[in-house]
Amino acid sequence: MLSGALTTNLGPADWGGGIQQYVTTIQAKHIQDLRENLDAARSALQFPQCTYTDNSINALKASYFKKEHIEQIRNCVK
């Protein structure tokens, strides 16, 4: 399980278990975890929440993994 504090005001984030580069298949839950932890960090820093395409786990599961899902997360980090 990966974890790490996103800001000094938040506890460690849970990123799920057993994620290994080049081994783990990216799943809807991984994208949702990134979004939720990013939004919590942005909130702690008093930044506005981000907007995402395919906003729920079910919507993410129903769609193909899209480049825009990662781009939206990357843009929220900037």
Distance bins in CASP14 RR format, pairs under 12 A and 6 or more apart:
PFRMAT RR
TARGET T0000
AUTHOR 0000-0000-0000
RMODE 2
METHOD distances of the structure
MODEL  1
1 12 0 0 0 0 1 0 0 0 0 0 0
1 13 0 0 0 0 0 1 0 0 0 0 0
1 14 1 0 0 1 0 0 0 0 0 0 0
1 15 1 0 0 1 0 0 0 0 0 0 0
1 16 1 0 1 0 0 0 0 0 0 0 0
1 17 1 0 1 0 0 0 0 0 0 0 0
1 18 1 0 0 1 0 0 0 0 0 0 0
1 19 0 0 0 0 1 0 0 0 0 0 0
1 20 0 0 0 0 0 1 0 0 0 0 0
1 33 0 0 0 0 0 1 0 0 0 0 0
2 12 0 0 0 0 1 0 0 0 0 0 0
2 13 0 0 0 0 1 0 0 0 0 0 0
2 14 0 0 0 0 1 0 0 0 0 0 0
2 15 1 1 0 0 0 0 0 0 0 0 0
2 16 1 0 0 1 0 0 0 0 0 0 0
2 17 1 0 0 1 0 0 0 0 0 0 0
2 18 1 0 0 1 0 0 0 0 0 0 0
2 19 1 0 1 0 0 0 0 0 0 0 0
2 20 0 0 0 0 0 1 0 0 0 0 0
2 21 0 0 0 0 0 1 0 0 0 0 0
2 24 0 0 0 0 0 1 0 0 0 0 0
2 30 0 0 0 0 0 1 0 0 0 0 0
2 33 0 0 0 0 1 0 0 0 0 0 0
2 34 0 0 0 0 0 1 0 0 0 0 0
2 37 0 0 0 0 0 1 0 0 0 0 0
3 10 0 0 0 0 0 1 0 0 0 0 0
3 11 0 0 0 0 1 0 0 0 0 0 0
3 12 1 1 0 0 0 0 0 0 0 0 0
3 13 1 0 0 1 0 0 0 0 0 0 0
3 14 1 0 1 0 0 0 0 0 0 0 0
3 15 1 0 0 1 0 0 0 0 0 0 0
3 16 0 0 0 0 1 0 0 0 0 0 0
3 17 0 0 0 0 1 0 0 0 0 0 0
3 18 0 0 0 0 0 1 0 0 0 0 0
3 19 0 0 0 0 0 1 0 0 0 0 0
3 33 0 0 0 0 0 1 0 0 0 0 0
3 37 0 0 0 0 0 1 0 0 0 0 0
4 10 0 0 0 0 1 0 0 0 0 0 0
4 11 1 0 0 1 0 0 0 0 0 0 0
4 12 1 0 1 0 0 0 0 0 0 0 0
4 13 1 0 1 0 0 0 0 0 0 0 0
4 14 0 0 0 0 1 0 0 0 0 0 0
4 15 0 0 0 0 1 0 0 0 0 0 0
4 16 0 0 0 0 0 1 0 0 0 0 0
4 37 0 0 0 0 1 0 0 0 0 0 0
4 41 0 0 0 0 0 1 0 0 0 0 0
5 11 1 0 1 0 0 0 0 0 0 0 0
5 12 1 0 1 0 0 0 0 0 0 0 0
5 13 1 0 0 1 0 0 0 0 0 0 0
5 14 0 0 0 0 0 1 0 0 0 0 0
5 37 0 0 0 0 0 1 0 0 0 0 0
5 40 0 0 0 0 0 1 0 0 0 0 0
5 41 0 0 0 0 1 0 0 0 0 0 0
5 44 0 0 0 0 0 1 0 0 0 0 0
6 12 0 0 0 0 1 0 0 0 0 0 0
6 13 1 0 1 0 0 0 0 0 0 0 0
6 14 0 0 0 0 0 1 0 0 0 0 0
6 15 0 0 0 0 0 1 0 0 0 0 0
6 33 0 0 0 0 0 1 0 0 0 0 0
6 34 0 0 0 0 0 1 0 0 0 0 0
6 36 0 0 0 0 0 1 0 0 0 0 0
6 37 1 0 0 1 0 0 0 0 0 0 0
6 38 1 0 0 1 0 0 0 0 0 0 0
6 39 0 0 0 0 0 1 0 0 0 0 0
6 40 1 0 0 1 0 0 0 0 0 0 0
6 41 1 1 0 0 0 0 0 0 0 0 0
6 42 0 0 0 0 1 0 0 0 0 0 0
6 43 0 0 0 0 0 1 0 0 0 0 0
6 44 1 0 0 1 0 0 0 0 0 0 0
6 45 0 0 0 0 1 0 0 0 0 0 0
6 77 0 0 0 0 0 1 0 0 0 0 0
7 13 0 0 0 0 0 1 0 0 0 0 0
7 37 0 0 0 0 0 1 0 0 0 0 0
7 38 0 0 0 0 0 1 0 0 0 0 0
7 40 0 0 0 0 1 0 0 0 0 0 0
7 41 1 0 1 0 0 0 0 0 0 0 0
7 42 0 0 0 0 1 0 0 0 0 0 0
7 43 0 0 0 0 1 0 0 0 0 0 0
7 44 1 0 1 0 0 0 0 0 0 0 0
7 45 1 0 0 1 0 0 0 0 0 0 0
7 46 0 0 0 0 0 1 0 0 0 0 0
7 47 0 0 0 0 0 1 0 0 0 0 0
8 41 0 0 0 0 0 1 0 0 0 0 0
8 44 0 0 0 0 1 0 0 0 0 0 0
8 45 0 0 0 0 0 1 0 0 0 0 0
9 40 0 0 0 0 1 0 0 0 0 0 0
9 41 0 0 0 0 1 0 0 0 0 0 0
9 42 0 0 0 0 0 1 0 0 0 0 0
9 43 0 0 0 0 1 0 0 0 0 0 0
9 44 1 0 1 0 0 0 0 0 0 0 0
9 45 0 0 0 0 1 0 0 0 0 0 0
9 46 0 0 0 0 0 1 0 0 0 0 0
10 36 0 0 0 0 0 1 0 0 0 0 0
10 37 0 0 0 0 1 0 0 0 0 0 0
10 38 0 0 0 0 0 1 0 0 0 0 0
10 39 0 0 0 0 0 1 0 0 0 0 0
10 40 1 0 0 1 0 0 0 0 0 0 0
10 41 1 0 0 1 0 0 0 0 0 0 0
10 42 0 0 0 0 0 1 0 0 0 0 0
10 43 0 0 0 0 1 0 0 0 0 0 0
10 44 1 0 1 0 0 0 0 0 0 0 0
10 45 0 0 0 0 1 0 0 0 0 0 0
11 37 0 0 0 0 0 1 0 0 0 0 0
11 40 0 0 0 0 1 0 0 0 0 0 0
11 41 0 0 0 0 0 1 0 0 0 0 0
11 44 0 0 0 0 1 0 0 0 0 0 0
12 37 0 0 0 0 1 0 0 0 0 0 0
12 40 0 0 0 0 0 1 0 0 0 0 0
12 41 0 0 0 0 0 1 0 0 0 0 0
13 33 1 0 0 1 0 0 0 0 0 0 0
13 34 0 0 0 0 1 0 0 0 0 0 0
13 35 0 0 0 0 0 1 0 0 0 0 0
13 36 0 0 0 0 1 0 0 0 0 0 0
13 37 1 0 1 0 0 0 0 0 0 0 0
13 38 0 0 0 0 1 0 0 0 0 0 0
13 39 0 0 0 0 0 1 0 0 0 0 0
13 40 1 0 0 1 0 0 0 0 0 0 0
13 41 0 0 0 0 1 0 0 0 0 0 0
13 44 0 0 0 0 0 1 0 0 0 0 0
14 29 0 0 0 0 0 1 0 0 0 0 0
14 30 0 0 0 0 0 1 0 0 0 0 0
14 32 0 0 0 0 0 1 0 0 0 0 0
14 33 1 0 0 1 0 0 0 0 0 0 0
14 34 0 0 0 0 0 1 0 0 0 0 0
14 36 0 0 0 0 1 0 0 0 0 0 0
14 37 0 0 0 0 1 0 0 0 0 0 0
14 40 0 0 0 0 0 1 0 0 0 0 0
15 24 0 0 0 0 0 1 0 0 0 0 0
15 29 0 0 0 0 0 1 0 0 0 0 0
15 30 1 0 0 1 0 0 0 0 0 0 0
15 31 0 0 0 0 0 1 0 0 0 0 0
15 32 0 0 0 0 0 1 0 0 0 0 0
15 33 1 0 1 0 0 0 0 0 0 0 0
15 34 0 0 0 0 1 0 0 0 0 0 0
15 36 0 0 0 0 0 1 0 0 0 0 0
15 37 1 0 0 1 0 0 0 0 0 0 0
15 38 0 0 0 0 0 1 0 0 0 0 0
16 24 0 0 0 0 1 0 0 0 0 0 0
16 27 0 0 0 0 0 1 0 0 0 0 0
16 29 1 0 0 1 0 0 0 0 0 0 0
16 30 1 0 0 1 0 0 0 0 0 0 0
16 32 0 0 0 0 0 1 0 0 0 0 0
16 33 1 0 0 1 0 0 0 0 0 0 0
16 34 0 0 0 0 0 1 0 0 0 0 0
16 36 0 0 0 0 0 1 0 0 0 0 0
16 37 0 0 0 0 0 1 0 0 0 0 0
17 24 0 0 0 0 1 0 0 0 0 0 0
17 27 0 0 0 0 0 1 0 0 0 0 0
17 29 0 0 0 0 0 1 0 0 0 0 0
17 30 0 0 0 0 0 1 0 0 0 0 0
17 33 0 0 0 0 0 1 0 0 0 0 0
18 24 1 0 0 1 0 0 0 0 0 0 0
18 25 0 0 0 0 0 1 0 0 0 0 0
18 27 0 0 0 0 0 1 0 0 0 0 0
18 30 0 0 0 0 0 1 0 0 0 0 0
19 25 0 0 0 0 0 1 0 0 0 0 0
19 26 0 0 0 0 1 0 0 0 0 0 0
19 27 0 0 0 0 1 0 0 0 0 0 0
19 29 0 0 0 0 0 1 0 0 0 0 0
19 30 1 0 0 1 0 0 0 0 0 0 0
19 33 0 0 0 0 1 0 0 0 0 0 0
19 34 0 0 0 0 0 1 0 0 0 0 0
20 26 0 0 0 0 0 1 0 0 0 0 0
24 30 1 0 0 1 0 0 0 0 0 0 0
25 65 0 0 0 0 1 0 0 0 0 0 0
26 32 0 0 0 0 0 1 0 0 0 0 0
26 33 0 0 0 0 0 1 0 0 0 0 0
26 34 0 0 0 0 1 0 0 0 0 0 0
26 60 0 0 0 0 0 1 0 0 0 0 0
26 64 0 0 0 0 0 1 0 0 0 0 0
26 65 1 0 0 1 0 0 0 0 0 0 0
26 66 0 0 0 0 0 1 0 0 0 0 0
26 69 0 0 0 0 1 0 0 0 0 0 0
26 70 0 0 0 0 1 0 0 0 0 0 0
26 73 0 0 0 0 0 1 0 0 0 0 0
27 33 0 0 0 0 1 0 0 0 0 0 0
27 34 0 0 0 0 0 1 0 0 0 0 0
27 57 0 0 0 0 1 0 0 0 0 0 0
27 60 0 0 0 0 1 0 0 0 0 0 0
27 61 0 0 0 0 1 0 0 0 0 0 0
27 65 0 0 0 0 1 0 0 0 0 0 0
27 69 0 0 0 0 0 1 0 0 0 0 0
28 34 0 0 0 0 0 1 0 0 0 0 0
28 35 0 0 0 0 0 1 0 0 0 0 0
28 54 0 0 0 0 1 0 0 0 0 0 0
28 55 0 0 0 0 0 1 0 0 0 0 0
28 56 0 0 0 0 1 0 0 0 0 0 0
28 57 1 0 1 0 0 0 0 0 0 0 0
28 58 0 0 0 0 1 0 0 0 0 0 0
28 59 0 0 0 0 1 0 0 0 0 0 0
28 60 1 1 0 0 0 0 0 0 0 0 0
28 61 1 0 1 0 0 0 0 0 0 0 0
28 62 0 0 0 0 1 0 0 0 0 0 0
28 63 0 0 0 0 1 0 0 0 0 0 0
28 64 0 0 0 0 0 1 0 0 0 0 0
28 65 0 0 0 0 1 0 0 0 0 0 0
28 66 0 0 0 0 0 1 0 0 0 0 0
28 69 0 0 0 0 1 0 0 0 0 0 0
29 35 0 0 0 0 0 1 0 0 0 0 0
29 36 0 0 0 0 0 1 0 0 0 0 0
29 56 0 0 0 0 0 1 0 0 0 0 0
29 57 1 0 0 1 0 0 0 0 0 0 0
29 58 0 0 0 0 0 1 0 0 0 0 0
29 60 0 0 0 0 1 0 0 0 0 0 0
29 61 0 0 0 0 1 0 0 0 0 0 0
30 36 0 0 0 0 0 1 0 0 0 0 0
30 37 0 0 0 0 0 1 0 0 0 0 0
30 57 0 0 0 0 0 1 0 0 0 0 0
30 60 0 0 0 0 1 0 0 0 0 0 0
30 61 0 0 0 0 0 1 0 0 0 0 0
30 65 0 0 0 0 1 0 0 0 0 0 0
30 69 0 0 0 0 0 1 0 0 0 0 0
30 70 0 0 0 0 0 1 0 0 0 0 0
30 73 0 0 0 0 0 1 0 0 0 0 0
31 37 0 0 0 0 0 1 0 0 0 0 0
31 38 0 0 0 0 0 1 0 0 0 0 0
31 52 0 0 0 0 1 0 0 0 0 0 0
31 53 0 0 0 0 0 1 0 0 0 0 0
31 54 0 0 0 0 1 0 0 0 0 0 0
31 55 0 0 0 0 0 1 0 0 0 0 0
31 56 0 0 0 0 0 1 0 0 0 0 0
31 57 0 0 0 0 1 0 0 0 0 0 0
31 59 0 0 0 0 0 1 0 0 0 0 0
31 60 1 0 1 0 0 0 0 0 0 0 0
31 61 0 0 0 0 0 1 0 0 0 0 0
31 63 0 0 0 0 0 1 0 0 0 0 0
31 64 0 0 0 0 0 1 0 0 0 0 0
31 65 1 0 0 1 0 0 0 0 0 0 0
31 66 0 0 0 0 1 0 0 0 0 0 0
31 68 0 0 0 0 0 1 0 0 0 0 0
31 69 1 0 1 0 0 0 0 0 0 0 0
31 70 0 0 0 0 1 0 0 0 0 0 0
31 71 0 0 0 0 0 1 0 0 0 0 0
31 72 0 0 0 0 1 0 0 0 0 0 0
31 73 1 0 0 1 0 0 0 0 0 0 0
32 38 0 0 0 0 0 1 0 0 0 0 0
32 39 0 0 0 0 0 1 0 0 0 0 0
32 52 0 0 0 0 1 0 0 0 0 0 0
32 54 0 0 0 0 1 0 0 0 0 0 0
32 55 0 0 0 0 1 0 0 0 0 0 0
32 56 0 0 0 0 1 0 0 0 0 0 0
32 57 1 0 1 0 0 0 0 0 0 0 0
32 58 0 0 0 0 0 1 0 0 0 0 0
32 59 0 0 0 0 1 0 0 0 0 0 0
32 60 1 0 0 1 0 0 0 0 0 0 0
32 61 0 0 0 0 1 0 0 0 0 0 0
32 69 0 0 0 0 1 0 0 0 0 0 0
32 73 0 0 0 0 0 1 0 0 0 0 0
33 39 0 0 0 0 0 1 0 0 0 0 0
33 40 0 0 0 0 0 1 0 0 0 0 0
33 57 0 0 0 0 0 1 0 0 0 0 0
33 60 0 0 0 0 0 1 0 0 0 0 0
33 73 0 0 0 0 0 1 0 0 0 0 0
34 40 0 0 0 0 0 1 0 0 0 0 0
34 41 0 0 0 0 0 1 0 0 0 0 0
34 50 0 0 0 0 0 1 0 0 0 0 0
34 52 0 0 0 0 0 1 0 0 0 0 0
34 60 0 0 0 0 0 1 0 0 0 0 0
34 69 0 0 0 0 1 0 0 0 0 0 0
34 70 0 0 0 0 1 0 0 0 0 0 0
34 72 0 0 0 0 1 0 0 0 0 0 0
34 73 1 0 1 0 0 0 0 0 0 0 0
34 74 0 0 0 0 0 1 0 0 0 0 0
34 76 0 0 0 0 1 0 0 0 0 0 0
34 77 0 0 0 0 1 0 0 0 0 0 0
35 41 0 0 0 0 0 1 0 0 0 0 0
35 42 0 0 0 0 0 1 0 0 0 0 0
35 49 0 0 0 0 1 0 0 0 0 0 0
35 50 1 0 0 1 0 0 0 0 0 0 0
35 51 0 0 0 0 0 1 0 0 0 0 0
35 52 1 0 1 0 0 0 0 0 0 0 0
35 53 0 0 0 0 0 1 0 0 0 0 0
35 54 0 0 0 0 0 1 0 0 0 0 0
35 55 0 0 0 0 1 0 0 0 0 0 0
35 56 0 0 0 0 0 1 0 0 0 0 0
35 57 0 0 0 0 0 1 0 0 0 0 0
35 59 0 0 0 0 0 1 0 0 0 0 0
35 60 0 0 0 0 1 0 0 0 0 0 0
35 69 0 0 0 0 1 0 0 0 0 0 0
35 70 0 0 0 0 0 1 0 0 0 0 0
35 72 0 0 0 0 1 0 0 0 0 0 0
35 73 1 0 0 1 0 0 0 0 0 0 0
35 74 0 0 0 0 0 1 0 0 0 0 0
35 76 0 0 0 0 1 0 0 0 0 0 0
35 77 0 0 0 0 0 1 0 0 0 0 0
36 42 0 0 0 0 0 1 0 0 0 0 0
36 43 0 0 0 0 0 1 0 0 0 0 0
36 49 0 0 0 0 0 1 0 0 0 0 0
36 50 0 0 0 0 0 1 0 0 0 0 0
36 52 0 0 0 0 0 1 0 0 0 0 0
36 55 0 0 0 0 0 1 0 0 0 0 0
36 56 0 0 0 0 0 1 0 0 0 0 0
36 57 0 0 0 0 0 1 0 0 0 0 0
36 73 0 0 0 0 0 1 0 0 0 0 0
36 76 0 0 0 0 0 1 0 0 0 0 0
37 43 0 0 0 0 0 1 0 0 0 0 0
37 44 0 0 0 0 0 1 0 0 0 0 0
37 50 0 0 0 0 0 1 0 0 0 0 0
37 73 0 0 0 0 0 1 0 0 0 0 0
37 76 0 0 0 0 0 1 0 0 0 0 0
37 77 0 0 0 0 0 1 0 0 0 0 0
38 44 0 0 0 0 0 1 0 0 0 0 0
38 45 0 0 0 0 0 1 0 0 0 0 0
38 47 0 0 0 0 1 0 0 0 0 0 0
38 49 0 0 0 0 1 0 0 0 0 0 0
38 50 1 0 0 1 0 0 0 0 0 0 0
38 52 0 0 0 0 1 0 0 0 0 0 0
38 70 0 0 0 0 0 1 0 0 0 0 0
38 72 0 0 0 0 1 0 0 0 0 0 0
38 73 1 0 0 1 0 0 0 0 0 0 0
38 74 0 0 0 0 0 1 0 0 0 0 0
38 75 0 0 0 0 0 1 0 0 0 0 0
38 76 1 0 1 0 0 0 0 0 0 0 0
38 77 1 0 0 1 0 0 0 0 0 0 0
38 78 0 0 0 0 0 1 0 0 0 0 0
39 45 0 0 0 0 0 1 0 0 0 0 0
39 47 0 0 0 0 1 0 0 0 0 0 0
39 48 0 0 0 0 1 0 0 0 0 0 0
39 49 1 0 1 0 0 0 0 0 0 0 0
39 50 1 0 0 1 0 0 0 0 0 0 0
39 51 0 0 0 0 0 1 0 0 0 0 0
39 52 0 0 0 0 1 0 0 0 0 0 0
39 55 0 0 0 0 0 1 0 0 0 0 0
39 72 0 0 0 0 0 1 0 0 0 0 0
39 73 0 0 0 0 0 1 0 0 0 0 0
39 76 0 0 0 0 1 0 0 0 0 0 0
39 77 0 0 0 0 0 1 0 0 0 0 0
40 47 0 0 0 0 0 1 0 0 0 0 0
40 49 0 0 0 0 1 0 0 0 0 0 0
40 50 0 0 0 0 0 1 0 0 0 0 0
40 76 0 0 0 0 0 1 0 0 0 0 0
41 47 0 0 0 0 1 0 0 0 0 0 0
41 49 0 0 0 0 0 1 0 0 0 0 0
41 50 0 0 0 0 0 1 0 0 0 0 0
41 73 0 0 0 0 0 1 0 0 0 0 0
41 76 0 0 0 0 1 0 0 0 0 0 0
41 77 0 0 0 0 1 0 0 0 0 0 0
42 48 1 0 0 1 0 0 0 0 0 0 0
42 49 1 0 0 1 0 0 0 0 0 0 0
42 50 1 0 0 1 0 0 0 0 0 0 0
42 51 0 0 0 0 0 1 0 0 0 0 0
42 73 0 0 0 0 0 1 0 0 0 0 0
42 75 0 0 0 0 0 1 0 0 0 0 0
42 76 1 0 0 1 0 0 0 0 0 0 0
42 77 0 0 0 0 1 0 0 0 0 0 0
42 78 0 0 0 0 0 1 0 0 0 0 0
43 49 1 0 0 1 0 0 0 0 0 0 0
43 50 0 0 0 0 0 1 0 0 0 0 0
43 76 0 0 0 0 0 1 0 0 0 0 0
45 76 0 0 0 0 0 1 0 0 0 0 0
45 77 0 0 0 0 0 1 0 0 0 0 0
47 76 0 0 0 0 1 0 0 0 0 0 0
47 77 0 0 0 0 0 1 0 0 0 0 0
47 78 0 0 0 0 0 1 0 0 0 0 0
48 76 0 0 0 0 1 0 0 0 0 0 0
49 55 0 0 0 0 0 1 0 0 0 0 0
49 72 0 0 0 0 0 1 0 0 0 0 0
49 76 0 0 0 0 1 0 0 0 0 0 0
50 69 0 0 0 0 0 1 0 0 0 0 0
50 71 0 0 0 0 0 1 0 0 0 0 0
50 72 1 0 0 1 0 0 0 0 0 0 0
50 73 1 0 0 1 0 0 0 0 0 0 0
50 74 0 0 0 0 0 1 0 0 0 0 0
50 75 1 0 0 1 0 0 0 0 0 0 0
50 76 1 1 0 0 0 0 0 0 0 0 0
50 77 0 0 0 0 1 0 0 0 0 0 0
50 78 0 0 0 0 0 1 0 0 0 0 0
51 68 0 0 0 0 0 1 0 0 0 0 0
51 72 1 0 0 1 0 0 0 0 0 0 0
51 73 0 0 0 0 0 1 0 0 0 0 0
51 75 0 0 0 0 0 1 0 0 0 0 0
51 76 0 0 0 0 1 0 0 0 0 0 0
52 59 0 0 0 0 1 0 0 0 0 0 0
52 60 0 0 0 0 1 0 0 0 0 0 0
52 63 0 0 0 0 0 1 0 0 0 0 0
52 66 0 0 0 0 0 1 0 0 0 0 0
52 68 0 0 0 0 1 0 0 0 0 0 0
52 69 1 0 0 1 0 0 0 0 0 0 0
52 70 0 0 0 0 0 1 0 0 0 0 0
52 71 0 0 0 0 0 1 0 0 0 0 0
52 72 1 0 1 0 0 0 0 0 0 0 0
52 73 0 0 0 0 1 0 0 0 0 0 0
52 75 0 0 0 0 0 1 0 0 0 0 0
52 76 0 0 0 0 1 0 0 0 0 0 0
53 59 0 0 0 0 1 0 0 0 0 0 0
53 60 0 0 0 0 1 0 0 0 0 0 0
53 62 0 0 0 0 0 1 0 0 0 0 0
53 63 0 0 0 0 1 0 0 0 0 0 0
53 64 0 0 0 0 0 1 0 0 0 0 0
53 65 0 0 0 0 0 1 0 0 0 0 0
53 66 1 0 0 1 0 0 0 0 0 0 0
53 67 0 0 0 0 0 1 0 0 0 0 0
53 68 1 0 1 0 0 0 0 0 0 0 0
53 69 1 0 0 1 0 0 0 0 0 0 0
53 70 0 0 0 0 0 1 0 0 0 0 0
53 71 0 0 0 0 1 0 0 0 0 0 0
53 72 1 0 0 1 0 0 0 0 0 0 0
53 73 0 0 0 0 0 1 0 0 0 0 0
53 75 0 0 0 0 0 1 0 0 0 0 0
54 60 1 0 1 0 0 0 0 0 0 0 0
54 61 0 0 0 0 1 0 0 0 0 0 0
54 62 1 0 0 1 0 0 0 0 0 0 0
54 63 1 0 1 0 0 0 0 0 0 0 0
54 64 0 0 0 0 1 0 0 0 0 0 0
54 65 0 0 0 0 1 0 0 0 0 0 0
54 66 1 0 0 1 0 0 0 0 0 0 0
54 68 0 0 0 0 1 0 0 0 0 0 0
54 69 1 0 0 1 0 0 0 0 0 0 0
54 72 0 0 0 0 1 0 0 0 0 0 0
55 62 0 0 0 0 0 1 0 0 0 0 0
55 63 0 0 0 0 0 1 0 0 0 0 0
55 69 0 0 0 0 0 1 0 0 0 0 0
55 72 0 0 0 0 0 1 0 0 0 0 0
56 62 0 0 0 0 1 0 0 0 0 0 0
56 63 0 0 0 0 0 1 0 0 0 0 0
57 63 0 0 0 0 0 1 0 0 0 0 0
59 66 0 0 0 0 0 1 0 0 0 0 0
59 69 0 0 0 0 0 1 0 0 0 0 0
60 66 0 0 0 0 1 0 0 0 0 0 0
60 68 0 0 0 0 0 1 0 0 0 0 0
60 69 1 0 0 1 0 0 0 0 0 0 0
60 72 0 0 0 0 0 1 0 0 0 0 0
63 69 0 0 0 0 1 0 0 0 0 0 0
66 72 0 0 0 0 1 0 0 0 0 0 0
66 73 0 0 0 0 0 1 0 0 0 0 0
67 73 0 0 0 0 0 1 0 0 0 0 0
67 74 0 0 0 0 0 1 0 0 0 0 0
68 74 0 0 0 0 0 1 0 0 0 0 0
68 75 0 0 0 0 1 0 0 0 0 0 0
69 75 0 0 0 0 0 1 0 0 0 0 0
69 76 0 0 0 0 0 1 0 0 0 0 0
70 76 0 0 0 0 0 1 0 0 0 0 0
70 77 0 0 0 0 0 1 0 0 0 0 0
71 77 0 0 0 0 0 1 0 0 0 0 0
71 78 0 0 0 0 0 1 0 0 0 0 0
72 78 0 0 0 0 0 1 0 0 0 0 0
END
